[in-house]
Amino acid sequence: MKVTIELPEEVLQLVAALDEHGSAEAVLVELAARAADGVCRPGAWERQWLHQAFGDAWEERMEPDPRAPQWRERPRRR
């Protein structure tokens, strides 16, 4: 899926500094992947990072993933 976002130039420059080639896009893709790991894996180091950034209320919207309920979660089915 393609997502289009608008960010201030200063933010893009700062984010791009994290990539050895200066690619803000590569950094944003990596950040999204790390966030996804933190959401689906309760034991992942990224989860603490997500708690700092977003609080912990989002965990109430999660449920065990039937494919691996002991170590993975997914968004709660409605």
DSSP file (Angstrom, degrees, kcal/mol; ACC not computed):
  #  RESIDUE AA STRUCTURE BP1 BP2  ACC     N-H-->O    O-->H-N    N-H-->O    O-->H-N    TCO  KAPPA ALPHA  PHI   PSI    X-CA   Y-CA   Z-CA
    1    1 A M              0   0    0      0, 0.0     2,-0.4     0, 0.0     0, 0.0   0.000 360.0 360.0 360.0 140.3    0.0    0.0    0.0
    2    2 A K        -     0   0    0      2,-0.0     2,-0.4     0, 0.0     0, 0.0  -0.842 360.0-168.6-101.0 135.6    1.2    3.5   -0.8
    3    3 A V        -     0   0    0     -2,-0.4     2,-0.5     2,-0.0     0, 0.0  -0.983   6.0-156.6-124.5 133.7    0.8    6.3    1.8
    4    4 A T        +     0   0    0     -2,-0.4     2,-0.3     2,-0.0    -2,-0.0  -0.946  17.9 171.4-112.6 128.0    1.4    9.9    1.0
    5    5 A I        -     0   0    0     -2,-0.5     2,-0.5     2,-0.0    -2,-0.0  -0.941  25.8-136.4-131.2 155.0    2.2   12.3    3.9
    6    6 A E        +     0   0    0     -2,-0.3    -2,-0.0     0, 0.0     0, 0.0  -0.956  27.1 173.6-112.6 128.0    3.3   15.9    4.0
    7    7 A L        -     0   0    0     -2,-0.5    -2,-0.0     2,-0.0     5,-0.0  -0.954  38.1 -97.4-129.9 149.8    6.1   16.9    6.4
    8    8 A P     >  -     0   0    0      0, 0.0     4,-2.1     0, 0.0     3,-0.4  -0.348  35.3-117.8 -62.5 147.7    7.9   20.2    6.9
    9    9 A E  H  > S+     0   0    0      1,-0.2     4,-2.5     2,-0.2     5,-0.2   0.868 114.4  56.7 -55.2 -40.1   11.3   20.3    5.1
   10   10 A E  H  > S+     0   0    0      1,-0.2     4,-2.2     2,-0.2    -1,-0.2   0.907 106.6  49.0 -61.3 -41.3   13.1   20.7    8.5
   11   11 A V  H  > S+     0   0    0     -3,-0.4     4,-2.7     1,-0.2     5,-0.2   0.925 110.9  50.4 -63.5 -44.5   11.6   17.4    9.7
   12   12 A L  H  X S+     0   0    0     -4,-2.1     4,-2.6     1,-0.2    -2,-0.2   0.895 110.3  49.7 -61.3 -40.9   12.6   15.6    6.5
   13   13 A Q  H  X S+     0   0    0     -4,-2.5     4,-1.1     2,-0.2    -1,-0.2   0.912 112.5  47.2 -64.7 -42.3   16.1   16.9    6.8
   14   14 A L  H  < S+     0   0    0     -4,-2.2     3,-0.5     1,-0.2     4,-0.3   0.930 114.6  45.8 -65.6 -44.9   16.4   15.7   10.4
   15   15 A V  H >< S+     0   0    0     -4,-2.7     3,-1.8     1,-0.2     4,-0.3   0.902 108.0  57.7 -64.1 -41.1   14.9   12.3    9.7
   16   16 A A  H >< S+     0   0    0     -4,-2.6     3,-1.6     1,-0.3     6,-0.4   0.766  91.2  71.5 -61.9 -25.8   17.2   11.9    6.6
   17   17 A A  T 3< S+     0   0    0     -4,-1.1    -1,-0.3    -3,-0.5    -2,-0.2   0.716  87.7  65.1 -64.1 -19.1   20.2   12.4    8.8
   18   18 A L  T <  S+     0   0    0     -3,-1.8     2,-0.4    -4,-0.3    -1,-0.3   0.691  92.2  73.4 -75.5 -18.6   19.5    8.9   10.3
   19   19 A D  S X  S-     0   0    0     -3,-1.6     3,-1.7    -4,-0.3     5,-0.0  -0.817  79.1-136.9-102.0 135.5   20.2    7.2    6.9
   20   20 A E  T 3  S+     0   0    0     -2,-0.4    -1,-0.1     1,-0.3    -3,-0.0   0.745 109.1  43.6 -61.5 -22.7   23.7    6.9    5.5
   21   21 A H  T 3  S-     0   0    0      2,-0.1    -1,-0.3    -5,-0.0    -4,-0.1   0.376 116.0-113.1-102.4   2.8   22.4    7.9    2.1
   22   22 A G    <   +     0   0    0     -3,-1.7     2,-0.8    -6,-0.4    -6,-0.2   0.791  61.2 154.4  74.3  28.4   20.3   10.8    3.4
   23   23 A S     >  -     0   0    0     -7,-0.2     4,-1.7     1,-0.2    -1,-0.2  -0.800  27.0-175.5 -96.9 106.8   17.0    9.1    2.5
   24   24 A A  H  > S+     0   0    0     -2,-0.8     4,-2.6     1,-0.2     5,-0.2   0.872  87.8  57.7 -63.3 -36.6   14.1   10.3    4.6
   25   25 A E  H  > S+     0   0    0      1,-0.2     4,-2.3     2,-0.2    -1,-0.2   0.924 105.0  49.2 -60.8 -45.3   11.9    7.8    2.8
   26   26 A A  H  > S+     0   0    0      1,-0.2     4,-2.2     2,-0.2    -1,-0.2   0.894 111.7  49.6 -61.8 -39.8   14.1    4.9    3.9
   27   27 A V  H  X S+     0   0    0     -4,-1.7     4,-2.8     2,-0.2    -2,-0.2   0.929 110.4  49.2 -65.4 -45.0   14.1    6.1    7.4
   28   28 A L  H  X S+     0   0    0     -4,-2.6     4,-2.2     1,-0.2    -2,-0.2   0.873 110.6  50.8 -64.3 -37.0   10.3    6.4    7.5
   29   29 A V  H  X S+     0   0    0     -4,-2.3     4,-2.0     2,-0.2    -1,-0.2   0.922 112.3  47.2 -64.5 -43.5    9.9    2.9    6.1
   30   30 A E  H  X S+     0   0    0     -4,-2.2     4,-2.5     2,-0.2    -2,-0.2   0.904 110.6  51.7 -65.3 -41.7   12.2    1.5    8.8
   31   31 A L  H  X S+     0   0    0     -4,-2.8     4,-2.5     1,-0.2    -1,-0.2   0.905 109.3  50.5 -61.5 -41.2   10.4    3.4   11.5
   32   32 A A  H  X S+     0   0    0     -4,-2.2     4,-2.4     2,-0.2    -1,-0.2   0.902 110.4  49.7 -63.2 -40.5    7.1    2.0   10.4
   33   33 A A  H  X S+     0   0    0     -4,-2.0     4,-2.1     2,-0.2    -2,-0.2   0.911 111.6  48.0 -64.9 -42.4    8.6   -1.5   10.4
   34   34 A R  H  X S+     0   0    0     -4,-2.5     4,-2.0     2,-0.2    -2,-0.2   0.900 111.5  50.6 -64.9 -40.6   10.0   -1.1   13.9
   35   35 A A  H  X S+     0   0    0     -4,-2.5     4,-2.0     1,-0.2    -2,-0.2   0.916 108.8  51.7 -63.3 -42.3    6.6    0.3   15.1
   36   36 A A  H  X S+     0   0    0     -4,-2.4     4,-2.3     1,-0.2     5,-0.2   0.899 107.9  52.3 -61.6 -40.6    4.8   -2.7   13.6
   37   37 A D  H  X S+     0   0    0     -4,-2.1     4,-2.0     1,-0.2     7,-0.2   0.919 109.9  49.1 -59.8 -43.0    7.2   -5.0   15.4
   38   38 A G  H  < S+     0   0    0     -4,-2.0    -1,-0.2     1,-0.2    -2,-0.2   0.836 111.4  49.4 -66.6 -32.9    6.4   -3.3   18.7
   39   39 A V  H  < S+     0   0    0     -4,-2.0    -2,-0.2     1,-0.2    -1,-0.2   0.919 118.9  35.7 -72.0 -43.8    2.7   -3.5   18.1
   40   40 A C  H  < S+     0   0    0     -4,-2.3    33,-2.5     1,-0.2    -2,-0.2   0.681 112.8  59.2 -88.7 -17.1    2.5   -7.2   17.2
   41   41 A R    ><  -     0   0    0     -4,-2.0     3,-1.9    -5,-0.2     6,-0.3  -0.885  61.0-165.9-118.7 103.2    5.3   -8.5   19.6
   42   42 A P  T 3  S+     0   0    0      0, 0.0    -1,-0.1     0, 0.0    30,-0.1   0.795  90.7  48.7 -55.9 -31.5    4.6   -7.9   23.3
   43   43 A G  T 3  S+     0   0    0     28,-0.3    -5,-0.1     4,-0.1     2,-0.1   0.448  84.9 117.8 -89.6   0.7    8.2   -8.7   24.2
   44   44 A A  S X> S-     0   0    0     -3,-1.9     3,-1.3    -7,-0.2     4,-0.5  -0.368  70.3-129.4 -71.6 145.9    9.9   -6.5   21.6
   45   45 A W  H >> S+     0   0    0      1,-0.3     4,-0.9     2,-0.2     3,-0.7   0.817 106.7  67.1 -60.8 -29.3   12.1   -3.7   22.6
   46   46 A E  H 3> S+     0   0    0      1,-0.2     4,-2.3     2,-0.2    -1,-0.3   0.748  84.7  71.5 -64.9 -23.5   10.1   -1.4   20.3
   47   47 A R  H <> S+     0   0    0     -3,-1.3     4,-2.3    -6,-0.3    -1,-0.2   0.907  96.0  50.0 -63.1 -41.0    7.0   -1.8   22.5
   48   48 A Q  H <X S+     0   0    0     -3,-0.7     4,-2.0    -4,-0.5    -1,-0.2   0.884 109.0  53.2 -63.2 -36.7    8.5    0.4   25.3
   49   49 A W  H  X S+     0   0    0     -4,-0.9     4,-2.0     1,-0.2    -2,-0.2   0.906 108.8  49.4 -62.7 -42.2    9.3    3.0   22.6
   50   50 A L  H  X S+     0   0    0     -4,-2.3     4,-3.4     2,-0.2     5,-0.4   0.878 107.5  54.2 -66.5 -37.7    5.7    2.9   21.5
   51   51 A H  H  X S+     0   0    0     -4,-2.3     4,-1.8     1,-0.2    -1,-0.2   0.907 109.7  48.2 -61.2 -40.8    4.5    3.3   25.1
   52   52 A Q  H  < S+     0   0    0     -4,-2.0    -2,-0.2     1,-0.2    -1,-0.2   0.900 120.0  37.5 -64.7 -40.8    6.7    6.4   25.4
   53   53 A A  H  < S+     0   0    0     -4,-2.0    -2,-0.2    -5,-0.1    -1,-0.2   0.856 135.7  14.9 -81.2 -36.6    5.4    7.9   22.1
   54   54 A F  H  < S-     0   0    0     -4,-3.4     3,-0.3     1,-0.4     4,-0.3   0.368  96.4-122.7-124.7   2.5    1.7    6.9   22.2
   55   55 A G     <  -     0   0    0     -4,-1.8    -1,-0.4    -5,-0.4    -2,-0.1  -0.382  37.8 -81.9  77.7-166.4    0.9    5.8   25.8
   56   56 A D  S >  S+     0   0    0      1,-0.1     3,-1.4     2,-0.1     4,-0.4   0.394  98.8  98.3-121.2   4.3   -0.5    2.4   26.4
   57   57 A A  G >  S+     0   0    0     -3,-0.3     3,-1.5     1,-0.3     4,-0.3   0.805  74.8  69.3 -61.8 -28.5   -4.3    2.7   25.6
   58   58 A W  G >  S+     0   0    0      1,-0.3     3,-1.7    -4,-0.3    -1,-0.3   0.773  84.1  70.9 -62.5 -25.2   -3.7    1.2   22.2
   59   59 A E  G X  S+     0   0    0     -3,-1.4     3,-1.6     1,-0.3    -1,-0.3   0.790  86.4  65.7 -63.6 -25.6   -2.9   -2.2   23.8
   60   60 A E  G <  S+     0   0    0     -3,-1.5    -1,-0.3    -4,-0.4    -2,-0.2   0.705  95.2  59.1 -66.9 -18.2   -6.6   -2.5   24.7
   61   61 A R  G <  S+     0   0    0     -3,-1.7    15,-3.5    -4,-0.3     2,-0.3   0.268  94.6  87.7 -92.8  11.2   -7.3   -2.7   20.9
   62   62 A M  E <   -A   75   0A   0     -3,-1.6   -22,-0.0    13,-0.3    11,-0.0  -0.740  51.5-176.4-110.5 158.3   -5.1   -5.8   20.5
   63   63 A E  E     -A   74   0A   0     11,-2.5    11,-2.6    -2,-0.3    -2,-0.0  -0.957  41.8 -78.3-143.5 160.6   -5.8   -9.5   20.9
   64   64 A P  E     -A   73   0A   0      0, 0.0     9,-0.3     0, 0.0     6,-0.1  -0.344  45.8-121.4 -59.1 139.7   -3.7  -12.7   20.7
   65   65 A D    >   -     0   0    0      7,-2.2     3,-1.8     3,-0.3     7,-0.2  -0.756  14.3-143.4 -82.2 119.6   -2.9  -13.7   17.1
   66   66 A P  T 3  S+     0   0    0      0, 0.0    -1,-0.1     0, 0.0     4,-0.1   0.728  97.6  64.5 -59.8 -20.6   -4.2  -17.2   16.6
   67   67 A R  T 3  S-     0   0    0      1,-0.2    -2,-0.0     2,-0.1     0, 0.0   0.790 131.3  -1.1 -71.9 -26.2   -1.2  -18.1   14.4
   68   68 A A  S X> S+     0   0    0     -3,-1.8     4,-1.9     4,-0.1     3,-1.7  -0.346  73.1 170.1-159.9  65.9    1.1  -17.6   17.4
   69   69 A P  T 34 S+     0   0    0      0, 0.0    -4,-0.1     0, 0.0    -2,-0.1   0.695  73.0  63.9 -62.0 -20.6   -0.9  -16.6   20.5
   70   70 A Q  T 34 S+     0   0    0      1,-0.1     3,-0.1    -5,-0.1    -2,-0.0   0.713 124.0   9.0 -78.0 -19.1    2.0  -17.0   22.9
   71   71 A W  T <4 S+     0   0    0     -3,-1.7     2,-0.4    -6,-0.2   -28,-0.3   0.393 115.9  65.4-143.1   5.0    4.2  -14.3   21.3
   72   72 A R     <  -     0   0    0     -4,-1.9    -7,-2.2    -7,-0.2     2,-0.3  -0.970  50.2-169.5-132.4 149.9    2.2  -12.3   18.7
   73   73 A E  E     -A   64   0A   0    -33,-2.5   -11,-0.0    -2,-0.4    -3,-0.0  -0.868   2.4-166.6-126.9 164.7   -0.8  -10.0   18.8
   74   74 A R  E     -A   63   0A   0    -11,-2.6   -11,-2.5    -2,-0.3     3,-0.1  -0.939  42.0 -74.8-142.1 163.2   -3.0   -8.4   16.2
   75   75 A P  E     -A   62   0A   0      0, 0.0   -13,-0.3     0, 0.0   -16,-0.1  -0.398  63.8 -97.0 -59.7 137.9   -5.6   -5.6   16.1
   76   76 A R        -     0   0    0    -15,-3.5     2,-0.2     1,-0.1   -14,-0.0  -0.314  36.6-123.4 -58.4 131.7   -8.8   -6.8   17.7
   77   77 A R              0   0    0      1,-0.1    -1,-0.1    -3,-0.1    -3,-0.0  -0.579 360.0 360.0 -75.6 141.1  -11.4   -8.1   15.2
   78   78 A R              0   0    0     -2,-0.2    -1,-0.1     0, 0.0    -2,-0.1   0.437 360.0 360.0 -90.6 360.0  -14.7   -6.2   15.5
